[in-house]
Amino acid sequence: MLFSKVKTLLLPLGLATSVLGHGQVRYFITSTTTYPAADAYAASPDPSSPIRKLDTYGPAAPFTGTAITCGSGGNNAAAVVAPVAAGSVVTFDWGSWTSSPVMTYIAACPSGCASFKGESGNVWVKIQQEGYVASRTPPWAEQLIEQGGQSGHGKWSITIPSTLPNGEYILRHEILGLHVAGELNGAQFYPNCVQIKITGGGNVALPSGVAFPGAYQPNDPGILIQLWTVSATNPAYTIPGGPILYGNGAVATSAANGSSSTSRASSSTSSTRASSASSSTRASSTSSAAGAGQTLYGQVRLISHFSPNF
């Protein structure tokens, strides 16, 4: 494992972009509890976590296959379903990342999440998305996460729609890495799935959504794209997966950013705000994810592809 670590850090500058951004959601934070994720390279899932365990820091590949649903190795039921109040804010703690859009979907678990995978049917409903906003600094949604990642806690928060009926659901939250998206099938999706149980909800059922796999295709305009072509003078970017279908958008948090702003993502409005707050109660864990190690080499941040616990 030490040899693997050294090999990653000594990549030449021309190859560095191939490992930018590898990682996972490390914590899921509700208004009452912080739940740890099992590290992707841990031997077993965390029994106190509602986050479906991944088996790699790498992207879901191919993104036209079943790995896109909840990430590579990540579609086995977690042991916990986290109670979440309808209308409350939940937070995904990523660590740090690279320039990318951020999306969140939700699917109902009709018979409970223990038996639900969501690998067929138009069951995934987008409730949040944000991409490039030229008038904002930084312009890419994920760069807000990256700012917080400088302190070790790059966070993205969303408001759970208050109209959701009570019951069990899966939140599918992801970052799309565009650093090599100029190549066919080069876009890198990092979905993470969290099992939740809505309490105090409303009576507006989810509409039909999109299918995973199926919603993302290699030639989609927001998937096959040269990252450098999106700029302040050419800010047009189509976020894949279609529009937000339910809810009022998202709240993005950055522990390193002390300002707030309101922005428009695609055809829907979403607001961003900086926050370093965390919840008051931490779920116990013996195998929490510590995030990917990082260093600087040739002025490029490398997110090394190994478990930092080794």
N, C-alpha and C positions, 0 to 999 in steps of 0.2 A: 504493500500500500504506500510506503514511503516513496518507492521508485515511481509509482503512478503520480504521486503528488508533484515530484520534481519535474517529471516529464511535462505535466500540464503547465507549470510555471515557466518553462523554457521554450514555449512555443514561439516561433518567429512572428514578427508583427503581422505579416501577410496572412497568417493562419489564426491570429488571435480572435477575429470576429466569430469564428466557428464555435467558440465556447462562451461568448458573451451571454450573460443572462441566465445560465443554467441555475435552477433552484426550485423552491417549492414554498407554499404557504407554511409558515412555521407555527403560527398561532391563529386561532379563531376566537374573537373577543365579542362577548355579548355585554349587556348592561350589568350583568351580575358575575360573570365567570370568564376567565381566560383559559381556553382549552389548548393544550399543546398538540402538535402533530408528531407522529412517529417519524423519525428520520427515514428518508427513502431507502437508505442502506441498512437500516436496523433489521434484525432477524425476524421480528414479528410486529404486529400492530400495537399501538398504545391502547390498553384497555380502558383508559379514561378519556379517549378522544372520539369526537364525532366526525373527524376528518378521514375520509377513505385513504388508506395508505398507498403511496406510490412505490415504485421499485427503482426509480432513477431520478436524478435531477434533470435529466434531459427532456426534450420535448416529446409530445405524443406523436408517434410515428408508426405508420404513415397517418397523416391527419384525415385521410379518407377511410380509415379503418376504425375498429371499435375502441382503440386507445384514445381517440378524441373525446369519447364520452366523459370519462373522469380521469384521464391521464394513464400513463403506462403502469399497469399493475394496480391501478387505483379504483377498480370498480367492484371490489369486494366490500360487503357491508361492514361498517364500523360498529364497534360495540355500544356506542352511545348515540342517542338522539338528543341534541341540545335544545332545551326549552328557549324559545324566543318570542317576545311579545310583539304582536302585530303593531306596526307603526314605530318600532324602536330601531335604533342604529346598531348594526353589527360591523365588525372590522376584521379585515384579513391582513395579517402581518407577514410581509414577504421578505424583509431584509433589504436587498438592493437589486437593481435591474438595469435595463438599457431602454433606448427610445422606442416606445410601443404604444398601441391602444390597449385599453382595459375594458373587459366586458363581464357582465354577470347575468346568468340565466337561472330560472327556477323550474322545477318539475314536481308535480304532486306524486306522492307515493300512495297509490290507492289502497293497498293492503299492508301498508307499513314499509319503511325503508329497508328492513332486513331482507325483504324478498324482491326489491326493486333495483333494476340496473339502468333502465332508460335507454337501452341500446336500439330500440325500435320505436317507430311512431313519432309524430310531431308533438312531443311532450315537453320540449324545452322552450320556455317563454323568456324572452329577453326583458330584464327589468332595469338594466343599466348599461350604458356604453359611453365611452369618451375616447377621442382620438387626438387630433392635432388642432389646437386653438391658437392661431397666429397672434392674437392680441394678448396672450397670457405669457408670463415668464415663470417657469419654463413652458414651452408650447405643447409638448407631448404629455398625455395623461400619465404615463408610467414614470415620467421624470419627477412627478410629485412623490411617487414611491421612492425613487432613487435618492431624492433629497433627504427623506427620513432615514433611508438606508445608511447614510453616512454616520448616523448615530446607532446603527444596528437595528432600527425598527422602522422600516419603510412600510407604511400602512395605507390601505384603501378601505374606505367605509361606505356602506350603502344604507339607505333607509328601507326597511322591510315594509311593503305596502300595507296600510292599515286595513284595507278591504279584504285581505286574504282570509278565507275561511280557516277555522281551526283544523289541525291535522298535521301529518308528517309530510315533509318536503325535502328535496335536495337542492341546495344552492350550488350552482356550477360557476365558479369564478375563475377567470383566466386572463393571462397576459399573452399577447401575440407578439413574438419577437420578429422584427422586420429587418434585422441587420444583414441577412443573406436572402431576403425575399425577392431579389432581382433574378434569382435562379428559379426555374420551375421546380416546385415542391420544396423550395428553400425556406419558406415561412415556417416559423417554429411556434406552435401553440403549447401553452403550459396550463391546462385545466386542472383545477383542484375542486373536489366535491365534498360538501359538508352536509351532514344529516341534521335537520332541525325539526322541531315540533312547534307550530304556531299556537299561541294562546291569546285569548282576548281578541280574536279575529272578527272579520266582517262576513259578508255573504256574497261576495263577487268572485265567482269561480274563475280559474285561469282560462284564457282562450286557447285555441290551437296554436302551437308554436312551430318550432323547427325540429328536425331530426339530427341526432348525432349517433352514428355517422350520417353524412348526407348534406348538412348545411354548408360545409366549406368545400370548395372545389379548387383545384390547382390554378385555374385561369381566372378566378374571381379578381376584380380590380383592386380590392384591398388586400389581396393575398399575394399576387404576382406583381410586385412593385419595387422600384429602386427607392430605398429610403431617402437618399439625398435629393430626390425630385420634389419632395414635400418640404416647403419652406415658407417663410413669411410672405414672399412674393407669389408663391404658388401653393396655397394652403389646402387645396382640395384633396380630400382623402375619404374614400368610402370604407366605412367600418364594416367588416364582413358579418354575416349572420342576420342581416335585415334590421329593421328599426326596433326600438323599444316597443313592446306590445302591452305592457302592464306596469302600472306604478308611475312615479313622478321623477325618475332619474336617480342621480347618485350624489353622494358626498364623499369626496376624496380627501384623505388626510395625509399631511406630511409633517413629520416631527421636526424637520429643520426649517420649515417655512412658517413665518409668523403672520402672514397676510391671508386674506380671503378674497375670493373672486367668484363671479358667476359667469358661466360660459355656455355656448351652444354646441352640442355634439351631434353631428349629422342633422336629422330633422327634429330632434327633441332637445329640450332644455335640461341641463344638469348643472348643479352647483358644486364648487370645490371650496374646501376650507382647510386650513392648517390646524393640526391638533397633535399634541403629544400625550394626551390622556390615555390611560389604560384602565381596565376594570379592576374592581377591588378584590375579587376572589380568584385565586388560581387553582385550577384542577390539578391534583397531584399526578406526577408522572415520573417514570424511571427511564423513559426513552424519548425526550423531546427533541425536536429538530433544531439544530443550532445554526442552520443556514450555511451557504457555501462560503468557503474561504476565499479571500481575494487579495490581489497584489497589483502593482503597476508594472507594466513591461512595455516599452516602446510607446508610452503615453496612452495605452489602452488598458482599461480595467478588465482584469481576467477574473471570471467567476470559475474557480477550479472545480473540476468534476470529480469530487471525492467527498466522502463523509468527514466533516471536521472533527468528529468524535474519535477518529483513529489516531 
